[in-house]
Amino acid sequence: MVKHLLCTNCGYDMVGAEYLSNTVDSSLCNDGPMYSNSTLLDLNVKPYHQIVCPYCHTTGQWSN
């Protein structure tokens, strides 16, 4: 799993908790007896073309 994204439109670097809150579909993550939280996060990251930059509000313009 990538730990940060860089907006190619404005240069905003999204990392840490902000990265998780904007890239992971948290409704699909429930820690259970078979999977760890890190495995669930790896499986539920949104496609990059659906992620919106919180600074300039463009969608899908990311490099990592």
N, CA and C atoms as an extended XYZ file, in Angstrom:
192
Properties=species:S:1:pos:R:3:atomname:S:1:resname:S:1:resid:I:1 pbc="F F F"
N         0.842       -1.175        0.000 N   MET     1
C         0.000        0.000        0.000 CA  MET     1
C         0.893        1.245        0.000 C   MET     1
N         0.576        2.194       -0.864 N   VAL     2
C         1.292        3.464       -0.905 CA  VAL     2
C         0.951        4.256        0.355 C   VAL     2
N         1.926        4.928        0.922 N   LYS     3
C         1.717        5.654        2.183 CA  LYS     3
C         1.460        7.140        1.976 C   LYS     3
N         1.602        7.654        0.751 N   HIS     4
C         1.340        9.066        0.483 CA  HIS     4
C         1.006        9.241       -0.993 C   HIS     4
N         0.386       10.361       -1.318 N   LEU     5
C         0.088       10.721       -2.704 CA  LEU     5
C         0.446       12.180       -2.913 C   LEU     5
N         0.903       12.517       -4.114 N   LEU     6
C         1.239       13.884       -4.478 CA  LEU     6
C         0.307       14.321       -5.602 C   LEU     6
N        -0.437       15.416       -5.393 N   CYS     7
C        -1.351       15.931       -6.405 CA  CYS     7
C        -0.532       16.538       -7.539 C   CYS     7
N        -0.748       16.079       -8.769 N   THR     8
C        -0.003       16.609       -9.903 CA  THR     8
C        -0.557       17.948      -10.375 C   THR     8
N        -1.710       18.352       -9.858 N   ASN     9
C        -2.291       19.645      -10.228 CA  ASN     9
C        -1.716       20.778       -9.378 C   ASN     9
N        -1.686       20.619       -8.038 N   CYS    10
C        -1.258       21.713       -7.160 CA  CYS    10
C        -0.013       21.387       -6.340 C   CYS    10
N         0.432       20.136       -6.325 N   GLY    11
C         1.613       19.756       -5.562 CA  GLY    11
C         1.342       19.379       -4.118 C   GLY    11
N         0.077       19.295       -3.741 N   TYR    12
C        -0.286       18.931       -2.360 CA  TYR    12
C         0.156       17.510       -2.066 C   TYR    12
N         0.816       17.300       -0.932 N   ASP    13
C         1.305       15.985       -0.525 CA  ASP    13
C         0.417       15.470        0.595 C   ASP    13
N        -0.347       14.435        0.318 N   MET    14
C        -1.277       13.879        1.301 CA  MET    14
C        -0.619       12.674        1.973 C   MET    14
N        -0.467       12.739        3.307 N   VAL    15
C         0.196       11.681        4.073 CA  VAL    15
C        -0.553       11.408        5.367 C   VAL    15
N        -0.180       10.338        6.037 N   GLY    16
C        -0.674       10.030        7.380 CA  GLY    16
C        -2.167        9.796        7.472 C   GLY    16
N        -2.758       10.325        8.554 N   ALA    17
C        -4.186       10.120        8.808 CA  ALA    17
C        -5.039       10.722        7.700 C   ALA    17
N        -4.607       11.844        7.143 N   GLU    18
C        -5.353       12.464        6.040 CA  GLU    18
C        -5.371       11.546        4.822 C   GLU    18
N        -4.236       10.892        4.547 N   TYR    19
C        -4.165        9.925        3.450 CA  TYR    19
C        -5.187        8.807        3.663 C   TYR    19
N        -5.219        8.246        4.866 N   LEU    20
C        -6.155        7.155        5.153 CA  LEU    20
C        -7.611        7.606        5.039 C   LEU    20
N        -7.927        8.770        5.559 N   SER    21
C        -9.317        9.226        5.546 CA  SER    21
C        -9.809        9.538        4.135 C   SER    21
N        -8.911        9.893        3.223 N   ASN    22
C        -9.315       10.228        1.858 CA  ASN    22
C        -9.201        9.078        0.872 C   ASN    22
N        -8.453        8.037        1.208 N   THR    23
C        -8.220        6.972        0.234 CA  THR    23
C        -8.891        5.648        0.560 C   THR    23
N        -9.280        5.442        1.799 N   VAL    24
C        -9.823        4.145        2.202 CA  VAL    24
C       -11.337        4.238        2.362 C   VAL    24
N       -12.033        3.277        1.783 N   ASP    25
C       -13.478        3.179        1.976 CA  ASP    25
C       -13.703        2.497        3.319 C   ASP    25
N       -13.807        3.294        4.377 N   SER    26
C       -13.849        2.758        5.734 CA  SER    26
C       -15.088        1.925        6.017 C   SER    26
N       -16.134        2.066        5.221 N   SER    27
C       -17.339        1.265        5.444 CA  SER    27
C       -17.080       -0.218        5.185 C   SER    27
N       -16.009       -0.527        4.460 N   LEU    28
C       -15.692       -1.923        4.153 CA  LEU    28
C       -14.708       -2.540        5.142 C   LEU    28
N       -14.158       -1.742        6.048 N   CYS    29
C       -13.121       -2.224        6.970 CA  CYS    29
C       -13.708       -2.601        8.319 C   CYS    29
N       -13.682       -3.853        8.610 N   ASN    30
C       -14.067       -4.354        9.926 CA  ASN    30
C       -13.056       -5.414       10.325 C   ASN    30
N       -12.321       -5.153       11.395 N   ASP    31
C       -11.316       -6.104       11.837 CA  ASP    31
C       -12.017       -7.354       12.345 C   ASP    31
N       -11.634       -8.484       11.809 N   GLY    32
C       -12.239       -9.739       12.215 CA  GLY    32
C       -11.186      -10.751       12.566 C   GLY    32
N       -11.585      -11.941       12.909 N   PRO    33
C       -10.624      -12.956       13.339 CA  PRO    33
C        -9.696      -13.438       12.227 C   PRO    33
N       -10.085      -13.255       10.942 N   MET    34
C        -9.279      -13.781        9.843 CA  MET    34
C        -8.312      -12.764        9.249 C   MET    34
N        -8.577      -11.460        9.398 N   TYR    35
C        -7.772      -10.446        8.728 CA  TYR    35
C        -7.328       -9.361        9.697 C   TYR    35
N        -6.112       -8.879        9.523 N   SER    36
C        -5.625       -7.768       10.347 CA  SER    36
C        -6.094       -6.442        9.738 C   SER    36
N        -6.008       -5.369       10.508 N   ASN    37
C        -6.385       -4.054        9.994 CA  ASN    37
C        -5.544       -3.658        8.790 C   ASN    37
N        -4.245       -3.947        8.800 N   SER    38
C        -3.386       -3.565        7.682 CA  SER    38
C        -3.765       -4.310        6.406 C   SER    38
N        -4.152       -5.568        6.526 N   THR    39
C        -4.599       -6.327        5.357 CA  THR    39
C        -5.894       -5.749        4.812 C   THR    39
N        -6.818       -5.404        5.678 N   LEU    40
C        -8.078       -4.809        5.239 CA  LEU    40
C        -7.857       -3.465        4.557 C   LEU    40
N        -6.932       -2.659        5.069 N   LEU    41
C        -6.625       -1.383        4.422 CA  LEU    41
C        -6.050       -1.605        3.032 C   LEU    41
N        -5.158       -2.567        2.877 N   ASP    42
C        -4.587       -2.865        1.566 CA  ASP    42
C        -5.670       -3.260        0.570 C   ASP    42
N        -6.691       -3.958        1.024 N   LEU    43
C        -7.744       -4.437        0.129 CA  LEU    43
C        -8.791       -3.381       -0.201 C   LEU    43
N        -8.910       -2.337        0.607 N   ASN    44
C       -10.010       -1.394        0.466 CA  ASN    44
C        -9.612        0.017        0.056 C   ASN    44
N        -8.412        0.191       -0.469 N   VAL    45
C        -8.002        1.512       -0.943 CA  VAL    45
C        -8.753        1.825       -2.233 C   VAL    45
N        -9.297        3.036       -2.309 N   LYS    46
C       -10.021        3.476       -3.504 CA  LYS    46
C        -9.063        3.567       -4.696 C   LYS    46
N        -9.573        3.379       -5.913 N   PRO    47
C        -8.740        3.620       -7.099 CA  PRO    47
C        -8.313        5.092       -7.142 C   PRO    47
N        -7.087        5.364       -7.579 N   TYR    48
C        -6.558        6.723       -7.571 CA  TYR    48
C        -7.425        7.700       -8.361 C   TYR    48
N        -8.069        7.235       -9.414 N   HIS    49
C        -8.890        8.145      -10.225 CA  HIS    49
C       -10.162        8.604       -9.500 C   HIS    49
N       -10.446        8.051       -8.313 N   GLN    50
C       -11.614        8.464       -7.532 CA  GLN    50
C       -11.252        9.336       -6.328 C   GLN    50
N        -9.965        9.537       -6.067 N   ILE    51
C        -9.532       10.288       -4.894 CA  ILE    51
C        -9.493       11.783       -5.214 C   ILE    51
N       -10.115       12.580       -4.348 N   VAL    52
C       -10.193       14.030       -4.534 CA  VAL    52
C        -9.134       14.723       -3.679 C   VAL    52
N        -8.416       15.673       -4.268 N   CYS    53
C        -7.420       16.455       -3.523 CA  CYS    53
C        -8.148       17.370       -2.544 C   CYS    53
N        -7.820       17.308       -1.239 N   PRO    54
C        -8.502       18.166       -0.271 CA  PRO    54
C        -8.112       19.641       -0.395 C   PRO    54
N        -7.044       19.954       -1.127 N   TYR    55
C        -6.596       21.333       -1.266 CA  TYR    55
C        -7.196       22.021       -2.501 C   TYR    55
N        -7.020       21.412       -3.706 N   CYS    56
C        -7.506       22.052       -4.930 CA  CYS    56
C        -8.777       21.403       -5.475 C   CYS    56
N        -9.216       20.315       -4.869 N   HIS    57
C       -10.465       19.622       -5.192 CA  HIS    57
C       -10.507       19.000       -6.589 C   HIS    57
N        -9.354       18.739       -7.216 N   THR    58
C        -9.345       18.001       -8.459 CA  THR    58
C        -9.421       16.511       -8.149 C   THR    58
N        -9.908       15.739       -9.073 N   THR    59
C       -10.089       14.313       -8.864 CA  THR    59
C        -9.140       13.528       -9.770 C   THR    59
N        -8.455       12.562       -9.185 N   GLY    60
C        -7.690       11.586       -9.950 CA  GLY    60
C        -6.381       12.044      -10.545 C   GLY    60
N        -5.770       13.095      -10.045 N   GLN    61
C        -4.487       13.543      -10.567 CA  GLN    61
C        -3.410       13.334       -9.515 C   GLN    61
N        -2.932       12.104       -9.385 N   TRP    62
C        -1.988       11.748       -8.316 CA  TRP    62
C        -0.761       11.047       -8.855 C   TRP    62
N         0.361       11.274       -8.213 N   SER    63
C         1.554       10.459       -8.422 CA  SER    63
C         2.005       10.003       -7.041 C   SER    63
N         2.773        8.932       -6.996 N   ASN    64
C         3.212        8.438       -5.699 CA  ASN    64
C         4.690        8.181       -5.674 C   ASN    64
